[in-house]
Every structure is written in C-alpha cells, then in structure tokens.
Amino acid sequence: MVVGHPDFQPDLTATEVHETLRVINSHLSRVEIITYQQLLDRAGRVLDLVGKPEGEPTRSGGLPLPAEDQLQPDVEPQPSHR
C-alpha cells in the first residue's frame, strides 16, 4: 500500500516517517506500507540496475515507442484448461 509523501508532514522528519512505517509493517503480514518517496526511490534503483535493453526502438525525442508501434512477436494463443 502506498501512502502520502514525507514532504507533506512538516512536523516529522523523513526518518521518523520511515521508522513509524517500519514498526507498523512489522505487525502486518503480506502487506507493506510505503511512501510515494520510497516507491520512487525503489523504481529509480531498479531502472539503474536494468538499464535500457539493447535494440529497444525509441522515438526521435528519446522516448520509447508506444506498445502498439513496437513489433510484437508471433505468439500462438495457449488453450485454457478450465
């Protein structure tokens, strides 16, 4: 679950917010509460780790092409087993 941002809690430091959420999370199972700042930090670390795949098509402005403009591999539909 993603909740607020530490910058919107002027009475608390980011460290106090993170410590409070750490204590709350220690009492929860299969749910983690994080702030938007933590979400952005984690996403940035993931992007730093994986980088841009080789050969990924881009627009002239450097932005990735929308999914409908990218070549899609031919994939056979899988039968459903209901």
PyMOL Python script that loads the backbone (N, CA, C, O; Angstrom):
from pymol import cmd

cmd.read_pdbstr("""\
ATOM      1  N   MET A   1       0.851  -1.154   0.000  1.00  0.00           N
ATOM      2  CA  MET A   1       0.000   0.000   0.000  1.00  0.00           C
ATOM      3  C   MET A   1       0.907   1.231   0.000  1.00  0.00           C
ATOM      4  O   MET A   1       1.876   1.295   0.757  1.00  0.00           O
ATOM      5  N   VAL A   2       0.598   2.175  -0.826  1.00  0.00           N
ATOM      6  CA  VAL A   2       1.372   3.405  -0.912  1.00  0.00           C
ATOM      7  C   VAL A   2       0.577   4.526  -0.239  1.00  0.00           C
ATOM      8  O   VAL A   2      -0.595   4.746  -0.544  1.00  0.00           O
ATOM      9  N   VAL A   3       1.231   5.219   0.671  1.00  0.00           N
ATOM     10  CA  VAL A   3       0.600   6.327   1.383  1.00  0.00           C
ATOM     11  C   VAL A   3       1.429   7.574   1.192  1.00  0.00           C
ATOM     12  O   VAL A   3       2.607   7.470   0.851  1.00  0.00           O
ATOM     13  N   GLY A   4       0.870   8.736   1.394  1.00  0.00           N
ATOM     14  CA  GLY A   4       1.494  10.051   1.363  1.00  0.00           C
ATOM     15  C   GLY A   4       2.974  10.156   1.045  1.00  0.00           C
ATOM     16  O   GLY A   4       3.612   9.181   0.646  1.00  0.00           O
ATOM     17  N   HIS A   5       3.497  11.328   1.224  1.00  0.00           N
ATOM     18  CA  HIS A   5       4.902  11.661   0.953  1.00  0.00           C
ATOM     19  C   HIS A   5       5.448  12.372   2.188  1.00  0.00           C
ATOM     20  O   HIS A   5       4.761  13.219   2.758  1.00  0.00           O
ATOM     21  N   PRO A   6       6.676  12.046   2.614  1.00  0.00           N
ATOM     22  CA  PRO A   6       7.231  12.667   3.820  1.00  0.00           C
ATOM     23  C   PRO A   6       7.280  14.196   3.768  1.00  0.00           C
ATOM     24  O   PRO A   6       7.237  14.850   4.811  1.00  0.00           O
ATOM     25  N   ASP A   7       7.369  14.768   2.573  1.00  0.00           N
ATOM     26  CA  ASP A   7       7.429  16.229   2.456  1.00  0.00           C
ATOM     27  C   ASP A   7       6.138  16.908   2.921  1.00  0.00           C
ATOM     28  O   ASP A   7       6.140  18.102   3.219  1.00  0.00           O
ATOM     29  N   PHE A   8       5.037  16.151   2.986  1.00  0.00           N
ATOM     30  CA  PHE A   8       3.760  16.722   3.399  1.00  0.00           C
ATOM     31  C   PHE A   8       3.491  16.543   4.890  1.00  0.00           C
ATOM     32  O   PHE A   8       2.374  16.765   5.358  1.00  0.00           O
ATOM     33  N   GLN A   9       4.515  16.145   5.627  1.00  0.00           N
ATOM     34  CA  GLN A   9       4.432  16.023   7.085  1.00  0.00           C
ATOM     35  C   GLN A   9       5.465  16.962   7.700  1.00  0.00           C
ATOM     36  O   GLN A   9       6.527  16.503   8.118  1.00  0.00           O
ATOM     37  N   PRO A  10       5.183  18.269   7.767  1.00  0.00           N
ATOM     38  CA  PRO A  10       6.184  19.237   8.228  1.00  0.00           C
ATOM     39  C   PRO A  10       6.624  19.037   9.676  1.00  0.00           C
ATOM     40  O   PRO A  10       7.712  19.476  10.050  1.00  0.00           O
ATOM     41  N   ASP A  11       5.803  18.384  10.497  1.00  0.00           N
ATOM     42  CA  ASP A  11       6.149  18.175  11.900  1.00  0.00           C
ATOM     43  C   ASP A  11       7.061  16.966  12.113  1.00  0.00           C
ATOM     44  O   ASP A  11       7.596  16.782  13.207  1.00  0.00           O
ATOM     45  N   LEU A  12       7.243  16.137  11.073  1.00  0.00           N
ATOM     46  CA  LEU A  12       8.046  14.921  11.188  1.00  0.00           C
ATOM     47  C   LEU A  12       9.167  14.927  10.161  1.00  0.00           C
ATOM     48  O   LEU A  12       9.010  15.455   9.060  1.00  0.00           O
ATOM     49  N   THR A  13      10.277  14.349  10.522  1.00  0.00           N
ATOM     50  CA  THR A  13      11.363  14.181   9.548  1.00  0.00           C
ATOM     51  C   THR A  13      11.073  12.927   8.730  1.00  0.00           C
ATOM     52  O   THR A  13      10.274  12.084   9.137  1.00  0.00           O
ATOM     53  N   ALA A  14      11.729  12.808   7.573  1.00  0.00           N
ATOM     54  CA  ALA A  14      11.560  11.617   6.735  1.00  0.00           C
ATOM     55  C   ALA A  14      11.979  10.368   7.511  1.00  0.00           C
ATOM     56  O   ALA A  14      11.378   9.305   7.354  1.00  0.00           O
ATOM     57  N   THR A  15      13.009  10.498   8.344  1.00  0.00           N
ATOM     58  CA  THR A  15      13.471   9.366   9.151  1.00  0.00           C
ATOM     59  C   THR A  15      12.393   8.913  10.123  1.00  0.00           C
ATOM     60  O   THR A  15      12.190   7.712  10.304  1.00  0.00           O
ATOM     61  N   GLU A  16      11.700   9.856  10.748  1.00  0.00           N
ATOM     62  CA  GLU A  16      10.627   9.497  11.675  1.00  0.00           C
ATOM     63  C   GLU A  16       9.469   8.809  10.953  1.00  0.00           C
ATOM     64  O   GLU A  16       8.881   7.862  11.476  1.00  0.00           O
ATOM     65  N   VAL A  17       9.146   9.285   9.760  1.00  0.00           N
ATOM     66  CA  VAL A  17       8.076   8.660   8.972  1.00  0.00           C
ATOM     67  C   VAL A  17       8.462   7.234   8.617  1.00  0.00           C
ATOM     68  O   VAL A  17       7.656   6.316   8.769  1.00  0.00           O
ATOM     69  N   HIS A  18       9.694   7.041   8.142  1.00  0.00           N
ATOM     70  CA  HIS A  18      10.143   5.701   7.750  1.00  0.00           C
ATOM     71  C   HIS A  18      10.203   4.762   8.955  1.00  0.00           C
ATOM     72  O   HIS A  18       9.842   3.591   8.843  1.00  0.00           O
ATOM     73  N   GLU A  19      10.652   5.262  10.093  1.00  0.00           N
ATOM     74  CA  GLU A  19      10.715   4.449  11.300  1.00  0.00           C
ATOM     75  C   GLU A  19       9.307   4.036  11.748  1.00  0.00           C
ATOM     76  O   GLU A  19       9.089   2.890  12.141  1.00  0.00           O
ATOM     77  N   THR A  20       8.370   4.959  11.688  1.00  0.00           N
ATOM     78  CA  THR A  20       6.988   4.647  12.055  1.00  0.00           C
ATOM     79  C   THR A  20       6.414   3.575  11.142  1.00  0.00           C
ATOM     80  O   THR A  20       5.777   2.631  11.610  1.00  0.00           O
ATOM     81  N   LEU A  21       6.638   3.719   9.832  1.00  0.00           N
ATOM     82  CA  LEU A  21       6.125   2.722   8.889  1.00  0.00           C
ATOM     83  C   LEU A  21       6.818   1.375   9.087  1.00  0.00           C
ATOM     84  O   LEU A  21       6.194   0.331   8.900  1.00  0.00           O
ATOM     85  N   ARG A  22       8.089   1.381   9.461  1.00  0.00           N
ATOM     86  CA  ARG A  22       8.809   0.132   9.712  1.00  0.00           C
ATOM     87  C   ARG A  22       8.155  -0.623  10.874  1.00  0.00           C
ATOM     88  O   ARG A  22       7.972  -1.839  10.808  1.00  0.00           O
ATOM     89  N   VAL A  23       7.805   0.107  11.935  1.00  0.00           N
ATOM     90  CA  VAL A  23       7.159  -0.514  13.094  1.00  0.00           C
ATOM     91  C   VAL A  23       5.781  -1.050  12.709  1.00  0.00           C
ATOM     92  O   VAL A  23       5.423  -2.169  13.077  1.00  0.00           O
ATOM     93  N   ILE A  24       5.009  -0.252  11.969  1.00  0.00           N
ATOM     94  CA  ILE A  24       3.676  -0.701  11.537  1.00  0.00           C
ATOM     95  C   ILE A  24       3.800  -1.947  10.658  1.00  0.00           C
ATOM     96  O   ILE A  24       3.057  -2.912  10.838  1.00  0.00           O
ATOM     97  N   ASN A  25       4.745  -1.927   9.703  1.00  0.00           N
ATOM     98  CA  ASN A  25       4.924  -3.066   8.798  1.00  0.00           C
ATOM     99  C   ASN A  25       5.339  -4.332   9.535  1.00  0.00           C
ATOM    100  O   ASN A  25       5.033  -5.436   9.084  1.00  0.00           O
ATOM    101  N   SER A  26       6.030  -4.189  10.662  1.00  0.00           N
ATOM    102  CA  SER A  26       6.469  -5.370  11.409  1.00  0.00           C
ATOM    103  C   SER A  26       5.281  -6.131  11.997  1.00  0.00           C
ATOM    104  O   SER A  26       5.420  -7.295  12.370  1.00  0.00           O
ATOM    105  N   HIS A  27       4.131  -5.494  12.084  1.00  0.00           N
ATOM    106  CA  HIS A  27       2.944  -6.132  12.647  1.00  0.00           C
ATOM    107  C   HIS A  27       1.976  -6.618  11.566  1.00  0.00           C
ATOM    108  O   HIS A  27       0.921  -7.169  11.881  1.00  0.00           O
ATOM    109  N   LEU A  28       2.328  -6.417  10.304  1.00  0.00           N
ATOM    110  CA  LEU A  28       1.456  -6.814   9.203  1.00  0.00           C
ATOM    111  C   LEU A  28       2.019  -8.036   8.501  1.00  0.00           C
ATOM    112  O   LEU A  28       3.229  -8.262   8.514  1.00  0.00           O
ATOM    113  N   SER A  29       1.151  -8.821   7.891  1.00  0.00           N
ATOM    114  CA  SER A  29       1.624  -9.935   7.079  1.00  0.00           C
ATOM    115  C   SER A  29       1.087  -9.779   5.664  1.00  0.00           C
ATOM    116  O   SER A  29      -0.082  -9.447   5.467  1.00  0.00           O
ATOM    117  N   ARG A  30       1.933 -10.017   4.698  1.00  0.00           N
ATOM    118  CA  ARG A  30       1.625  -9.968   3.264  1.00  0.00           C
ATOM    119  C   ARG A  30       1.179  -8.595   2.772  1.00  0.00           C
ATOM    120  O   ARG A  30       0.617  -8.482   1.683  1.00  0.00           O
ATOM    121  N   VAL A  31       1.420  -7.563   3.554  1.00  0.00           N
ATOM    122  CA  VAL A  31       1.124  -6.184   3.154  1.00  0.00           C
ATOM    123  C   VAL A  31       2.293  -5.327   3.592  1.00  0.00           C
ATOM    124  O   VAL A  31       2.810  -5.503   4.696  1.00  0.00           O
ATOM    125  N   GLU A  32       2.713  -4.412   2.756  1.00  0.00           N
ATOM    126  CA  GLU A  32       3.763  -3.471   3.132  1.00  0.00           C
ATOM    127  C   GLU A  32       3.270  -2.063   2.834  1.00  0.00           C
ATOM    128  O   GLU A  32       2.757  -1.791   1.749  1.00  0.00           O
ATOM    129  N   ILE A  33       3.426  -1.192   3.782  1.00  0.00           N
ATOM    130  CA  ILE A  33       3.052   0.205   3.602  1.00  0.00           C
ATOM    131  C   ILE A  33       4.323   0.988   3.322  1.00  0.00           C
ATOM    132  O   ILE A  33       5.278   0.930   4.096  1.00  0.00           O
ATOM    133  N   ILE A  34       4.336   1.722   2.209  1.00  0.00           N
ATOM    134  CA  ILE A  34       5.478   2.560   1.851  1.00  0.00           C
ATOM    135  C   ILE A  34       4.974   3.938   1.444  1.00  0.00           C
ATOM    136  O   ILE A  34       3.787   4.116   1.168  1.00  0.00           O
ATOM    137  N   THR A  35       5.881   4.912   1.408  1.00  0.00           N
ATOM    138  CA  THR A  35       5.515   6.255   0.958  1.00  0.00           C
ATOM    139  C   THR A  35       5.783   6.363  -0.538  1.00  0.00           C
ATOM    140  O   THR A  35       6.473   5.530  -1.126  1.00  0.00           O
ATOM    141  N   TYR A  36       5.223   7.404  -1.138  1.00  0.00           N
ATOM    142  CA  TYR A  36       5.493   7.645  -2.560  1.00  0.00           C
ATOM    143  C   TYR A  36       6.979   7.867  -2.793  1.00  0.00           C
ATOM    144  O   TYR A  36       7.504   7.462  -3.830  1.00  0.00           O
ATOM    145  N   GLN A  37       7.666   8.500  -1.852  1.00  0.00           N
ATOM    146  CA  GLN A  37       9.107   8.723  -1.997  1.00  0.00           C
ATOM    147  C   GLN A  37       9.855   7.387  -2.023  1.00  0.00           C
ATOM    148  O   GLN A  37      10.775   7.211  -2.822  1.00  0.00           O
ATOM    149  N   GLN A  38       9.472   6.453  -1.163  1.00  0.00           N
ATOM    150  CA  GLN A  38      10.099   5.136  -1.172  1.00  0.00           C
ATOM    151  C   GLN A  38       9.828   4.416  -2.489  1.00  0.00           C
ATOM    152  O   GLN A  38      10.713   3.754  -3.031  1.00  0.00           O
ATOM    153  N   LEU A  39       8.612   4.544  -3.003  1.00  0.00           N
ATOM    154  CA  LEU A  39       8.260   3.933  -4.282  1.00  0.00           C
ATOM    155  C   LEU A  39       9.126   4.490  -5.404  1.00  0.00           C
ATOM    156  O   LEU A  39       9.648   3.735  -6.224  1.00  0.00           O
ATOM    157  N   LEU A  40       9.278   5.814  -5.439  1.00  0.00           N
ATOM    158  CA  LEU A  40      10.108   6.445  -6.470  1.00  0.00           C
ATOM    159  C   LEU A  40      11.575   6.052  -6.326  1.00  0.00           C
ATOM    160  O   LEU A  40      12.258   5.817  -7.322  1.00  0.00           O
ATOM    161  N   ASP A  41      12.058   5.980  -5.085  1.00  0.00           N
ATOM    162  CA  ASP A  41      13.447   5.572  -4.857  1.00  0.00           C
ATOM    163  C   ASP A  41      13.691   4.150  -5.342  1.00  0.00           C
ATOM    164  O   ASP A  41      14.703   3.869  -5.984  1.00  0.00           O
ATOM    165  N   ARG A  42      12.754   3.252  -5.032  1.00  0.00           N
ATOM    166  CA  ARG A  42      12.895   1.857  -5.468  1.00  0.00           C
ATOM    167  C   ARG A  42      12.847   1.748  -6.990  1.00  0.00           C
ATOM    168  O   ARG A  42      13.626   1.007  -7.589  1.00  0.00           O
ATOM    169  N   ALA A  43      11.937   2.481  -7.606  1.00  0.00           N
ATOM    170  CA  ALA A  43      11.839   2.447  -9.073  1.00  0.00           C
ATOM    171  C   ALA A  43      13.120   2.967  -9.703  1.00  0.00           C
ATOM    172  O   ALA A  43      13.588   2.412 -10.697  1.00  0.00           O
ATOM    173  N   GLY A  44      13.690   4.018  -9.144  1.00  0.00           N
ATOM    174  CA  GLY A  44      14.951   4.550  -9.666  1.00  0.00           C
ATOM    175  C   GLY A  44      16.083   3.542  -9.556  1.00  0.00           C
ATOM    176  O   GLY A  44      16.897   3.419 -10.471  1.00  0.00           O
ATOM    177  N   ARG A  45      16.142   2.814  -8.432  1.00  0.00           N
ATOM    178  CA  ARG A  45      17.192   1.800  -8.263  1.00  0.00           C
ATOM    179  C   ARG A  45      17.013   0.661  -9.257  1.00  0.00           C
ATOM    180  O   ARG A  45      17.995   0.152  -9.797  1.00  0.00           O
ATOM    181  N   VAL A  46      15.768   0.254  -9.503  1.00  0.00           N
ATOM    182  CA  VAL A  46      15.514  -0.809 -10.478  1.00  0.00           C
ATOM    183  C   VAL A  46      15.941  -0.363 -11.869  1.00  0.00           C
ATOM    184  O   VAL A  46      16.585  -1.119 -12.596  1.00  0.00           O
ATOM    185  N   LEU A  47      15.587   0.859 -12.238  1.00  0.00           N
ATOM    186  CA  LEU A  47      15.978   1.361 -13.558  1.00  0.00           C
ATOM    187  C   LEU A  47      17.493   1.460 -13.683  1.00  0.00           C
ATOM    188  O   LEU A  47      18.040   1.193 -14.753  1.00  0.00           O
ATOM    189  N   ASP A  48      18.177   1.839 -12.614  1.00  0.00           N
ATOM    190  CA  ASP A  48      19.638   1.882 -12.642  1.00  0.00           C
ATOM    191  C   ASP A  48      20.227   0.492 -12.827  1.00  0.00           C
ATOM    192  O   ASP A  48      21.244   0.331 -13.503  1.00  0.00           O
ATOM    193  N   LEU A  49      19.590  -0.519 -12.228  1.00  0.00           N
ATOM    194  CA  LEU A  49      20.095  -1.888 -12.331  1.00  0.00           C
ATOM    195  C   LEU A  49      19.882  -2.491 -13.711  1.00  0.00           C
ATOM    196  O   LEU A  49      20.790  -3.100 -14.276  1.00  0.00           O
ATOM    197  N   VAL A  50      18.681  -2.320 -14.251  1.00  0.00           N
ATOM    198  CA  VAL A  50      18.366  -2.985 -15.515  1.00  0.00           C
ATOM    199  C   VAL A  50      18.753  -2.159 -16.728  1.00  0.00           C
ATOM    200  O   VAL A  50      19.075  -2.725 -17.773  1.00  0.00           O
ATOM    201  N   GLY A  51      18.730  -0.844 -16.619  1.00  0.00           N
ATOM    202  CA  GLY A  51      19.080  -0.001 -17.759  1.00  0.00           C
ATOM    203  C   GLY A  51      18.133  -0.209 -18.922  1.00  0.00           C
ATOM    204  O   GLY A  51      17.111  -0.884 -18.793  1.00  0.00           O
ATOM    205  N   LYS A  52      18.478   0.373 -20.055  1.00  0.00           N
ATOM    206  CA  LYS A  52      17.662   0.248 -21.262  1.00  0.00           C
ATOM    207  C   LYS A  52      18.136  -0.970 -22.048  1.00  0.00           C
ATOM    208  O   LYS A  52      19.327  -1.085 -22.336  1.00  0.00           O
ATOM    209  N   PRO A  53      17.232  -1.877 -22.400  1.00  0.00           N
ATOM    210  CA  PRO A  53      17.635  -3.057 -23.175  1.00  0.00           C
ATOM    211  C   PRO A  53      18.214  -2.659 -24.528  1.00  0.00           C
ATOM    212  O   PRO A  53      17.775  -1.688 -25.143  1.00  0.00           O
ATOM    213  N   GLU A  54      19.202  -3.420 -24.981  1.00  0.00           N
ATOM    214  CA  GLU A  54      19.814  -3.181 -26.289  1.00  0.00           C
ATOM    215  C   GLU A  54      18.788  -3.374 -27.395  1.00  0.00           C
ATOM    216  O   GLU A  54      17.983  -4.304 -27.344  1.00  0.00           O
ATOM    217  N   GLY A  55      18.815  -2.507 -28.386  1.00  0.00           N
ATOM    218  CA  GLY A  55      17.949  -2.646 -29.541  1.00  0.00           C
ATOM    219  C   GLY A  55      16.522  -2.188 -29.320  1.00  0.00           C
ATOM    220  O   GLY A  55      15.681  -2.376 -30.199  1.00  0.00           O
ATOM    221  N   GLU A  56      16.222  -1.596 -28.181  1.00  0.00           N
ATOM    222  CA  GLU A  56      14.862  -1.112 -27.944  1.00  0.00           C
ATOM    223  C   GLU A  56      14.605   0.094 -28.823  1.00  0.00           C
ATOM    224  O   GLU A  56      15.364   1.061 -28.768  1.00  0.00           O
ATOM    225  N   PRO A  57      13.541   0.066 -29.646  1.00  0.00           N
ATOM    226  CA  PRO A  57      13.278   1.211 -30.519  1.00  0.00           C
ATOM    227  C   PRO A  57      12.873   2.444 -29.714  1.00  0.00           C
ATOM    228  O   PRO A  57      12.174   2.334 -28.706  1.00  0.00           O
ATOM    229  N   THR A  58      13.316   3.615 -30.167  1.00  0.00           N
ATOM    230  CA  THR A  58      12.960   4.858 -29.499  1.00  0.00           C
ATOM    231  C   THR A  58      12.473   5.863 -30.517  1.00  0.00           C
ATOM    232  O   THR A  58      12.732   5.733 -31.714  1.00  0.00           O
ATOM    233  N   ARG A  59      11.765   6.867 -30.031  1.00  0.00           N
ATOM    234  CA  ARG A  59      11.352   7.966 -30.896  1.00  0.00           C
ATOM    235  C   ARG A  59      12.527   8.897 -31.072  1.00  0.00           C
ATOM    236  O   ARG A  59      13.561   8.731 -30.425  1.00  0.00           O
ATOM    237  N   SER A  60      12.372   9.881 -31.949  1.00  0.00           N
ATOM    238  CA  SER A  60      13.461  10.836 -32.165  1.00  0.00           C
ATOM    239  C   SER A  60      13.764  11.623 -30.905  1.00  0.00           C
ATOM    240  O   SER A  60      14.897  12.068 -30.723  1.00  0.00           O
ATOM    241  N   GLY A  61      12.781  11.810 -30.024  1.00  0.00           N
ATOM    242  CA  GLY A  61      12.993  12.540 -28.781  1.00  0.00           C
ATOM    243  C   GLY A  61      13.590  11.677 -27.686  1.00  0.00           C
ATOM    244  O   GLY A  61      13.784  12.157 -26.569  1.00  0.00           O
ATOM    245  N   GLY A  62      13.888  10.411 -27.974  1.00  0.00           N
ATOM    246  CA  GLY A  62      14.470   9.533 -26.988  1.00  0.00           C
ATOM    247  C   GLY A  62      13.453   8.787 -26.140  1.00  0.00           C
ATOM    248  O   GLY A  62      13.828   8.020 -25.253  1.00  0.00           O
ATOM    249  N   LEU A  63      12.154   9.006 -26.404  1.00  0.00           N
ATOM    250  CA  LEU A  63      11.128   8.313 -25.628  1.00  0.00           C
ATOM    251  C   LEU A  63      10.824   6.967 -26.267  1.00  0.00           C
ATOM    252  O   LEU A  63      10.872   6.846 -27.491  1.00  0.00           O
ATOM    253  N   PRO A  64      10.511   5.951 -25.465  1.00  0.00           N
ATOM    254  CA  PRO A  64      10.155   4.653 -26.041  1.00  0.00           C
ATOM    255  C   PRO A  64       8.895   4.765 -26.892  1.00  0.00           C
ATOM    256  O   PRO A  64       8.028   5.601 -26.638  1.00  0.00           O
ATOM    257  N   LEU A  65       8.812   3.914 -27.900  1.00  0.00           N
ATOM    258  CA  LEU A  65       7.622   3.873 -28.745  1.00  0.00           C
ATOM    259  C   LEU A  65       6.449   3.311 -27.960  1.00  0.00           C
ATOM    260  O   LEU A  65       6.647   2.464 -27.089  1.00  0.00           O
ATOM    261  N   PRO A  66       5.228   3.762 -28.246  1.00  0.00           N
ATOM    262  CA  PRO A  66       4.066   3.141 -27.614  1.00  0.00           C
ATOM    263  C   PRO A  66       3.996   1.669 -27.990  1.00  0.00           C
ATOM    264  O   PRO A  66       4.509   1.272 -29.037  1.00  0.00           O
ATOM    265  N   ALA A  67       3.378   0.869 -27.161  1.00  0.00           N
ATOM    266  CA  ALA A  67       3.332  -0.583 -27.368  1.00  0.00           C
ATOM    267  C   ALA A  67       2.751  -0.942 -28.731  1.00  0.00           C
ATOM    268  O   ALA A  67       3.204  -1.902 -29.354  1.00  0.00           O
ATOM    269  N   GLU A  68       1.753  -0.190 -29.209  1.00  0.00           N
ATOM    270  CA  GLU A  68       1.143  -0.545 -30.491  1.00  0.00           C
ATOM    271  C   GLU A  68       2.072  -0.272 -31.675  1.00  0.00           C
ATOM    272  O   GLU A  68       1.856  -0.824 -32.754  1.00  0.00           O
ATOM    273  N   ASP A  69       3.110   0.572 -31.499  1.00  0.00           N
ATOM    274  CA  ASP A  69       4.045   0.863 -32.575  1.00  0.00           C
ATOM    275  C   ASP A  69       5.244  -0.083 -32.585  1.00  0.00           C
ATOM    276  O   ASP A  69       6.011  -0.089 -33.548  1.00  0.00           O
ATOM    277  N   GLN A  70       5.418  -0.874 -31.545  1.00  0.00           N
ATOM    278  CA  GLN A  70       6.547  -1.781 -31.472  1.00  0.00           C
ATOM    279  C   GLN A  70       6.193  -3.089 -32.147  1.00  0.00           C
ATOM    280  O   GLN A  70       5.029  -3.488 -32.178  1.00  0.00           O
ATOM    281  N   LEU A  71       7.209  -3.761 -32.693  1.00  0.00           N
ATOM    282  CA  LEU A  71       6.988  -5.061 -33.300  1.00  0.00           C
ATOM    283  C   LEU A  71       6.690  -6.069 -32.206  1.00  0.00           C
ATOM    284  O   LEU A  71       7.392  -6.133 -31.197  1.00  0.00           O
ATOM    285  N   GLN A  72       5.656  -6.846 -32.411  1.00  0.00           N
ATOM    286  CA  GLN A  72       5.269  -7.857 -31.442  1.00  0.00           C
ATOM    287  C   GLN A  72       5.611  -9.228 -32.003  1.00  0.00           C
ATOM    288  O   GLN A  72       5.355  -9.495 -33.177  1.00  0.00           O
ATOM    289  N   PRO A  73       6.190 -10.108 -31.176  1.00  0.00           N
ATOM    290  CA  PRO A  73       6.499 -11.458 -31.669  1.00  0.00           C
ATOM    291  C   PRO A  73       5.217 -12.229 -31.942  1.00  0.00           C
ATOM    292  O   PRO A  73       4.187 -11.999 -31.308  1.00  0.00           O
ATOM    293  N   ASP A  74       5.299 -13.154 -32.902  1.00  0.00           N
ATOM    294  CA  ASP A  74       4.154 -14.016 -33.183  1.00  0.00           C
ATOM    295  C   ASP A  74       4.061 -15.053 -32.078  1.00  0.00           C
ATOM    296  O   ASP A  74       4.971 -15.860 -31.890  1.00  0.00           O
ATOM    297  N   VAL A  75       2.962 -15.024 -31.354  1.00  0.00           N
ATOM    298  CA  VAL A  75       2.766 -15.946 -30.237  1.00  0.00           C
ATOM    299  C   VAL A  75       1.454 -16.683 -30.458  1.00  0.00           C
ATOM    300  O   VAL A  75       0.410 -16.078 -30.698  1.00  0.00           O
ATOM    301  N   GLU A  76       1.537 -18.000 -30.372  1.00  0.00           N
ATOM    302  CA  GLU A  76       0.342 -18.821 -30.503  1.00  0.00           C
ATOM    303  C   GLU A  76      -0.478 -18.711 -29.221  1.00  0.00           C
ATOM    304  O   GLU A  76       0.079 -18.802 -28.127  1.00  0.00           O
ATOM    305  N   PRO A  77      -1.805 -18.516 -29.337  1.00  0.00           N
ATOM    306  CA  PRO A  77      -2.629 -18.499 -28.135  1.00  0.00           C
ATOM    307  C   PRO A  77      -2.584 -19.848 -27.441  1.00  0.00           C
ATOM    308  O   PRO A  77      -2.592 -20.893 -28.090  1.00  0.00           O
ATOM    309  N   GLN A  78      -2.536 -19.817 -26.135  1.00  0.00           N
ATOM    310  CA  GLN A  78      -2.494 -21.043 -25.346  1.00  0.00           C
ATOM    311  C   GLN A  78      -3.917 -21.475 -25.011  1.00  0.00           C
ATOM    312  O   GLN A  78      -4.749 -20.637 -24.661  1.00  0.00           O
ATOM    313  N   PRO A  79      -4.212 -22.788 -25.114  1.00  0.00           N
ATOM    314  CA  PRO A  79      -5.570 -23.229 -24.755  1.00  0.00           C
ATOM    315  C   PRO A  79      -5.791 -23.082 -23.259  1.00  0.00           C
ATOM    316  O   PRO A  79      -4.893 -23.300 -22.445  1.00  0.00           O
ATOM    317  N   SER A  80      -7.008 -22.708 -22.928  1.00  0.00           N
ATOM    318  CA  SER A  80      -7.337 -22.588 -21.498  1.00  0.00           C
ATOM    319  C   SER A  80      -7.756 -23.952 -20.983  1.00  0.00           C
ATOM    320  O   SER A  80      -8.411 -24.722 -21.687  1.00  0.00           O
ATOM    321  N   HIS A  81      -7.371 -24.244 -19.745  1.00  0.00           N
ATOM    322  CA  HIS A  81      -7.686 -25.526 -19.125  1.00  0.00           C
ATOM    323  C   HIS A  81      -8.667 -25.298 -17.984  1.00  0.00           C
ATOM    324  O   HIS A  81      -8.292 -25.356 -16.813  1.00  0.00           O
ATOM    325  N   ARG A  82      -9.901 -25.045 -18.323  1.00  0.00           N
ATOM    326  CA  ARG A  82     -10.905 -24.804 -17.282  1.00  0.00           C
ATOM    327  C   ARG A  82     -11.695 -26.022 -17.004  1.00  0.00           C
ATOM    328  O   ARG A  82     -12.585 -26.000 -16.154  1.00  0.00           O
TER     329      ARG A  82
END
""", "prot")
cmd.dss("prot")
cmd.show_as("cartoon", "prot")
cmd.util.cbc("prot")
cmd.orient("prot")
